């Protein structure tokens, strides 16, 4: 242990500080006693409302029934909106798929028409070549010497008429397919309208049944409250409680 210096406390100074602290504590207690709050004086008055217990119970039950009905209605509206969104999405997807199918069908028909036209052109070319060969009197194997075909032959006219008939037939089929698609679209709209009417009618019937059940529940609660009031009056005949005021 190293060297250190011990300083003795000043007893006089210590006593003075203790006396000052004690005096301040006494002054604080005296101030608290002097500023102590007095008793509270209130004018007597009747507490509670001017409605009877039965009316208060009835109001509380009506508020509870209205809150339940509002929650149920909000839930039904949410379910209905969600169902409508899902139906719209399904109809949109069906329309897209229908449009793709129609485009594919039109493309197939156009390819078939082009293939038939190419086949008819090739057949017409072979027929004209054969007729020219027969007219000129050349052999069948010599087909390279024919540079310019002859005038229109009867076979070429028949092929042209047949080709035009095929085109008219294809146009008629395309027109019939368009009309069929329009009829299907009208039937789909009519079916959707009927489903909406059925759904609306079912929702109205459900709301009507809900109101009937709420009315029955309200009547049952009134009967139960009246029975409880009569039972309470029988149990406490000498009670000074007035049912027309609630505390």
GIVEN-V474839 format. One line per field, one symbol per residue. phi: phi as a letter, one per 40 degrees, with the letter a starting at -180 (. if undefined). burial: I if it has 9 or more other C-alpha atoms within 8 Angstrom, else O. A space follows every 10 residues. Layout:
# GIVEN-V474839
phi = ???
burial = ???
This chain:
# GIVEN-V474839
phi = .ccabbbccc cccccccccc cccccccccc ccccbccccc bbccaccgcb bccccccccc cccccccccc cccccccccc cccccccccc cccccccccc cccccccccc cccccccccc cccccccccc ccccccgccc ccbcccbbcc ccbccccccc cccccccccc cccccccccc cccccccccc cccccccccc cccccccccc cccccccccc cccccccccc cccccbcccc cbccbbc
burial = OOOOOOOOOO OOOIOOOOOO OOOOOOOOOO OOOOOOOOOO OOOOOOOOOO IIIIOIOIOO IIOOIOOOOO OOOOOOOOOO OOOOOOOOOO OOOOOOOOOO OOOOOIOOIO OOIOOOIOOI OOOIOOIIII IIIOOOOOOO OOOOOOOOOO OOOOIIIOIO OOIOOOIOOI OOOIOOOOOO OOOOOOOOOO OOOOOOOOOO OOOOOOOOOO OOOIOOOIOO OIOOIIOOOO OOOOOOOOOO OOOOIIO
